[in-house]
Amino acid sequence: MPLRRRSRWWWLGPLASLAIFGASLVVLWHIVSQMEPAELAGAFSNASLRQLGLATAFTALSYLLLTGYDALALRRLGLSIPYRTTALASFTSYSVSFTLGFPIVTGGTVRYWIYSPKGVRASEVASLTVIAGLTFWLGLGAILCASLFYSAESVAMLARTSPLVVQIVGGVIGMATLGYLVWIATDERSLRVKGWNLPLPGLGTTLGQMALGACEVSAAAAVLFVLLPGGYNLEYTTFLAAYIFACLIGIASHAPGGLGVFEATMLVALNRLPQEQVLGALLIFRVIYYVLPFIVALAMLALNEIVRRIRRHEP
């Protein structure tokens, strides 16, 4: 069987991967250098072991559920990839894209780095990234709609508006989600962009995406919720609406990981809680949910590349 001839552009993938890896190290250094050691130590000393343990557990659950995003997308594309590869690609791509931002580029590049040796083409990685992103947005919409209706009065107090306005916003989100479900249920739907055609998941898979995405967003929000000071009668469903809104503002800002924007939004939303303790909780959340997985992901990417090179040179 003749060997496939390399494209003259084969070097673009490794170059992009190295660029992402290098940028990751720079951003990591910037994030760590911005943290005051005294403030970080104070925040951790004020948090109980139970809070830190629960936050770590919910972080692990969130990233575990994120691997389901890739697993669902691969199944939709008819690709059979071992779960260990899926888990590695998912964890590292999300850890890097959460920190660097621009997930289509950063997350897609990391996925291609890991999936390409398994025979997955660049176009399939792009499709996978889009479907995984769709899972996130569907879950976000479902949870936001439910929390706005369930805790309309409490959310209205946080947002300084009327419950009716909150319910109207929830209704609009719910109608948009329902409209999408009806749209994809009536016929085969595709996303077409400049000659690129991506068949969208059907109703059954889409409902699975919504459930998975909703669980993952809820787990991520729980990381911060358990770190907040207790005794202020803040319901989780109310907090969930504020958390999702802060995430949306962070995404819209294009700041890597919503850095600064997410924290400012949460401080405003939770202004009835002691601000110093909320700021400490936000700092711990940033470390546990973003920085530590990011460091682990970089180590895993480096180790994966070392193992790959060793196997490549084996006789």
Secondary structure, DSSP 8 states (H G I E B T S, - for coil): -------TTTTHHHHHHHHHHHHHHHHHHHHHHHS-HHHHHHHHHHS-HHHHHHHHHHHHHHHHHHHHHHHHHHHHTT----HHHHHHHHHHHHHHHHHH--HHHHHHHHHHHHHGGGT--HHHHHHHHHHHHHHHHHHHHHHHHHHHHHTHHHHHHHHTS-HHHHHHHHHHHHHHHHHHHHHHHHS--EEEETTEEEE---HHHHHHHHHHHHHHHHHHHHHHHTTS-SSS---HHHHHHHHHHHHHHHHHHT-GGGTTHHHHHHHHHTTTS-HHHHHHHHHHHIIIIIIHHHHHHHHHHHHHHHHHHHHHT--
